[in-house]
Amino acid sequence: MEFTGERMIPEVNRDDLIYLQHISRYLFALQFVKDKKVLDVASGTGYGTKLIAEHGAKDVFGVDIDLLSIKYSIDKFFHKRSHFIVGDALYLPFKDNSFEVIIAFETIEHVDNPERFLKEISRILISKGIFLCSTPNTDVLPEDNPFHKIKFTYKSFKEFINRFFPQYTLVYQNSMLAETFLVDTTISKQKETEQFMAQNHLLFRQPSNNSQFLIAIAKKDEEIDENSITQMITLKENLIFDKTIKGLINQIKELEAKLALTKARKKKTSFISRLLK
């Protein structure tokens, strides 16, 4: 299968940051799927659907509009509890109240009618179900993807989700030495945030509206317990990452070290210049 930029293909993108970002979102979602009937909308090449099935979902359906992607999913990522179906996200082929968890990562910006899309999600999600929806934050990331039909900023995404799901919280994903996912309550408490990051040996000072990706955790009825959400995905805790991704992380570390060295040299040069004046 050829990479066009629309769907991540693990065997093609394994050396790229896009692989880490996409896999991490599914790792984050695993905390919600155990013993649940799950729908993975726009499942792409199927890697996330299989990951959900492997980690305790009762049943998981992967739906994508592209027949080639569904065939690839069945061939590469079949699992006994997974089902791959060709379908349109705007006309999902399921009865009302069919799913306990619905996941739509990097999907909403691709559809022609996002309003209808969220109405469909609401229709097939049970009243106490959970909907996970992610999108790039165009306040931060350059929007040059020809497959995107709509652009969401931090503000517009919050407002749009709230129109259809009164109970929601936002999670903020950023690529660092690990993928971080922070909820509103953590962001708002600076001291707790700093303690949390210190415990995880990471420095995070990114305001929520400057995060690279936005993830909504939404419900139709019940309030969301933000304190129960696992907020960080780290490399060492997840064996899903292979040696190639560990190599990518090492490259990031090396780059950061070089940048720090360059900064130190510039500072030293500036200091010597002032002394010679």
Secondary structure as UniProt FT lines:
FT   HELIX           10..13
FT   TURN            14..15
FT   HELIX           17..29
FT   HELIX           30..32
FT   TURN            33..35
FT   STRAND          37..41
FT   TURN            44..45
FT   HELIX           47..54
FT   TURN            55..56
FT   STRAND          59..64
FT   HELIX           67..76
FT   TURN            80..81
FT   STRAND          82..86
FT   TURN            89..90
FT   TURN            96..97
FT   STRAND          99..105
FT   HELIX           108..110
FT   HELIX           114..124
FT   STRAND          125..136
FT   TURN            138..140
FT   TURN            146..147
FT   HELIX           154..164
FT   STRAND          167..175
FT   STRAND          179..183
FT   HELIX           184..188
FT   HELIX           190..199
FT   TURN            200..201
FT   HELIX           208..210
FT   STRAND          213..219
FT   HELIX           226..228
FT   STRAND          232..233
FT   HELIX           235..237
FT   TURN            239..240
FT   HELIX           243..276
//
